[in-house]
Amino acid sequence: MKKRSSRIIKINEEIKKEVSKIISRELKDPRINQMTTVVGVDATPDLKFCKVFISVLGDEQSQKDTLEGLKRSSGYIRNELAKRINLRNTPEITFTGDQSIEYGMHMSKLIDEVNKKGDVE
């Protein structure tokens, strides 16, 4: 795996912050779940493309609907990003689901169950 430059890391963080604001405050699409979190951003070094990893708290259908809504809104989000972040190229945005938060919650629940069983015995 290539080491990311500090410039790209800073840009990724800035994109993450701004996309989070846009999703939570400005998008009015009813398909987009209110409990949507931007987990991470991975921009290519030339800033032509950018993957935005999102996590949606809810069922599988809610996750699919949210991803569809975000894909449809990607042009608007990119346009807003261009206004907020001064970059030569504003990257093409693709949204990807990220289940790491749900996985972590599930593992925590399993650990709690094991601990409770240990207390009973």
N, C-alpha and C positions, 0 to 999 in steps of 0.2 A: 504494500500500500504506500502511495506517495505521501510525503509530508505536505500538509497544506501550509501555504504562506500565511503570515500573520495578517496580511491585507485581506485575503479571502476569508479568513476566520472572522475578522471585524465586519466585513460586508455581509457575511452570512448572519451574524447576530443582528445587524441593523435591519436586514430584510425580514428576519424572524419577528422582530419587534413591530415593525410597520405593518406586516401582513396580519399579525395578531390584532392590531388596532383596527385595521380595515374590516376584518371578518367580524369582530365583536361589536363594532360601533356603526358601521356604514352599510353592510349588506342587508338587504331587506327580503332576500329570497326565503320563502317559508320552508323550503327543503333543508336549509342549513340549520342544524341543531344548535341551540344556544350554548350547549356544553361542548363546544369544539375548541381544542387547544392545538396551537402550533408547537410541535415537539422539537422540530429541528429543520434546518435548511442546508442544502448542499448545492452551492453554485459551482459551475465549471470555472476553471481559471480564466477563460476568456470572457466570462459573464454573458455568454449567449443563452445558456440554459440554467434552470434552477429547479431543483426538486424541493417541494415543501412537504414535510411529513406532518400529518395531522392525526390527532386522536379524538375520537368522538365518544362521549359517555352515553351509552344507550344500546339498543338492540342492533342486530346486524342490518335490518332494513333502514334504520336511522343513519347508520354509517354510510350505506350505499347512497341514500338520498342526499346526504351532506356532501359526499364526494362529487356526485353529479351536479349539485348546485354550485360547488366551488369551481368545477371544470367549466361550467357555463359562465361563471363570473370572472374567469381568469383574465380576460381582456381588460375588464374594468379594474381589477386588482393591479394588473401590470401598469396601466395608465396612472393610477394613483401612486404607485411605487415610483414611477418616473418623476412625478411632481415632488415627492418627498425626499428622495435620495438622489444626490447629484452624481450620477454615473454616466460614462460615455455611452455604454450600452445597458439598456434595461433588459434583464434576462427574460426569456420565454419561461413561463411558470407551469409546472405540472404538479398536481397534488397526488400524494400517495398516502394511503392509510397506514397508521402505525399502531400496533396493538400492544406496545410495550407497557403502557400505563395499566391497561386491563390485565395484562399478564402479571404485572407486579401486584395488583390488587388481589388477583386470584391466588398467587403464591402466598401472600400475606394471610389470606383467609385460611388456606390449608395449614400454614404454620400455627395459626391461632387454634385451629381444631385439634391439631396434634398436641399442643400445649395443654389444652383443656382435658384431653383424654389422659395425659400424663398426671394431671392434678387429681383426677378421680381415683386412679389406682393407688 
